[in-house]
Amino acid sequence: MADQLDVNNAVGEVIDGVYQEVHSIDSFDEATDFELKHSPNIEIVEGANGQTVKVSIGLKGLSHPQTEEHYIEWIRLFVGENLIGVVNFSADQAPEANFEIKRDNQQVIAQALCNLHGVWESRA
């Protein structure tokens, strides 16, 4: 897990002693398939007692592979600067997670770790 994280600036973090840049898409109009496959997709569903945040990996109909060689290791969710939860995956599991939150208009940040291509982030 992360030793250091700057949620506000998403500058990077340290995982197992190795610095990892946090990647995100700057322009969806110019995003490559590679970027789209790695970026978390955030869906917020309003409920009677708060919201459910559904996070899957991949945008615009593209999904990330889940093979022994290349897979999403975890998804984690922040509301503002608060870590809400982390869901870990093995190569044979679809990288999808649901989180129950009460966000009070705070930003929702989803991050995912690809074992080959580092940490990817989306915000809603």
C-alpha positions as CSV (number, residue, x, y, z in Angstrom):
1,M,0.0,0.0,0.0
2,A,1.0,3.6,-0.3
3,D,3.5,5.2,2.0
4,Q,2.8,8.7,0.8
5,L,0.0,10.3,-1.3
6,D,-0.8,13.8,-2.3
7,V,-4.5,13.5,-3.2
8,N,-4.9,17.2,-4.0
9,N,-2.2,17.3,-6.6
10,A,-2.0,13.6,-7.5
11,V,1.8,14.0,-8.0
12,G,2.7,10.5,-7.1
13,E,3.2,7.9,-4.4
14,V,5.6,5.3,-3.2
15,I,4.6,1.6,-3.5
16,D,6.9,-1.0,-2.1
17,G,9.7,1.5,-2.1
18,V,9.3,2.5,-5.8
19,Y,8.0,5.9,-6.8
20,Q,4.9,5.7,-9.0
21,E,3.5,8.6,-11.0
22,V,-0.2,8.9,-10.8
23,H,-1.5,9.0,-14.4
24,S,-4.7,10.6,-15.6
25,I,-6.2,11.7,-18.9
26,D,-5.7,15.4,-19.7
27,S,-8.0,15.5,-22.8
28,F,-10.7,12.9,-23.4
29,D,-10.9,14.0,-27.0
30,E,-7.2,13.1,-27.5
31,A,-7.0,10.1,-25.2
32,T,-5.4,7.0,-26.6
33,D,-6.9,3.5,-26.2
34,F,-4.0,2.7,-23.7
35,E,-5.1,5.6,-21.5
36,L,-8.8,4.8,-21.8
37,K,-8.2,1.1,-20.8
38,H,-6.4,2.1,-17.6
39,S,-8.6,4.9,-16.4
40,P,-11.2,4.3,-13.7
41,N,-14.8,4.9,-14.7
42,I,-16.8,6.5,-11.9
43,E,-20.6,6.2,-11.7
44,I,-22.4,7.8,-8.8
45,V,-25.9,6.6,-8.1
46,E,-28.0,8.6,-5.7
47,G,-29.9,6.6,-3.0
48,A,-32.1,7.3,0.0
49,N,-29.2,7.2,2.5
50,G,-26.3,8.5,0.4
51,Q,-24.6,7.5,-2.8
52,T,-23.2,4.3,-4.3
53,V,-20.0,4.8,-6.3
54,K,-19.5,2.2,-8.9
55,V,-15.9,2.0,-10.2
56,S,-14.8,-0.1,-13.1
57,I,-11.7,0.2,-15.2
58,G,-11.9,1.4,-18.7
59,L,-13.7,4.2,-20.6
60,K,-15.6,4.6,-23.9
61,G,-16.3,0.9,-24.1
62,L,-12.7,-0.3,-23.6
63,S,-11.8,-2.5,-20.7
64,H,-8.6,-3.4,-19.0
65,P,-7.4,-7.0,-19.5
66,Q,-7.2,-9.3,-16.5
67,T,-4.5,-11.9,-17.2
68,E,-1.7,-13.3,-15.1
69,E,0.7,-11.1,-16.9
70,H,-1.4,-7.9,-16.9
71,Y,-4.1,-7.0,-14.4
72,I,-5.5,-4.4,-12.1
73,E,-4.3,-5.1,-8.5
74,W,-6.6,-2.7,-6.6
75,I,-9.1,0.1,-6.8
76,R,-9.4,2.6,-4.0
77,L,-11.8,5.4,-3.5
78,F,-11.4,8.8,-1.8
79,V,-14.0,11.4,-0.9
80,G,-12.2,14.6,-0.6
81,E,-9.0,13.6,1.2
82,N,-10.5,10.7,3.0
83,L,-9.8,7.1,1.9
84,I,-13.2,5.3,1.8
85,G,-11.9,1.9,0.9
86,V,-9.7,-0.4,-1.2
87,V,-10.7,-3.5,-3.1
88,N,-8.0,-5.9,-4.1
89,F,-8.2,-8.1,-7.2
90,S,-6.5,-11.2,-8.6
91,A,-5.9,-11.7,-12.3
92,D,-9.1,-13.8,-12.7
93,Q,-11.4,-11.1,-11.2
94,A,-13.2,-8.3,-13.0
95,P,-11.8,-4.9,-11.7
96,E,-15.2,-3.5,-10.5
97,A,-16.0,-2.2,-7.0
98,N,-18.9,-0.5,-5.2
99,F,-18.5,1.9,-2.4
100,E,-21.3,3.4,-0.2
101,I,-20.6,7.1,0.6
102,K,-22.0,10.3,1.8
103,R,-20.0,12.9,0.0
104,D,-21.6,16.3,0.8
105,N,-20.5,17.7,-2.6
106,Q,-16.9,16.7,-2.1
107,Q,-14.8,15.4,-5.0
108,V,-14.8,11.7,-5.6
109,I,-11.4,10.3,-6.6
110,A,-10.9,6.7,-7.9
111,Q,-7.5,5.2,-8.3
112,A,-6.4,1.9,-9.8
113,L,-3.1,0.1,-9.9
114,C,-2.1,-1.8,-13.0
115,N,0.7,-4.2,-12.3
116,L,2.5,-3.1,-15.4
117,H,1.5,0.5,-15.9
118,G,1.2,2.0,-12.5
119,V,-1.5,4.1,-10.8
120,W,-4.3,5.6,-12.8
121,E,-6.8,8.2,-11.5
122,S,-10.2,9.7,-12.4
123,R,-12.2,12.4,-10.5
124,A,-15.9,13.2,-10.4
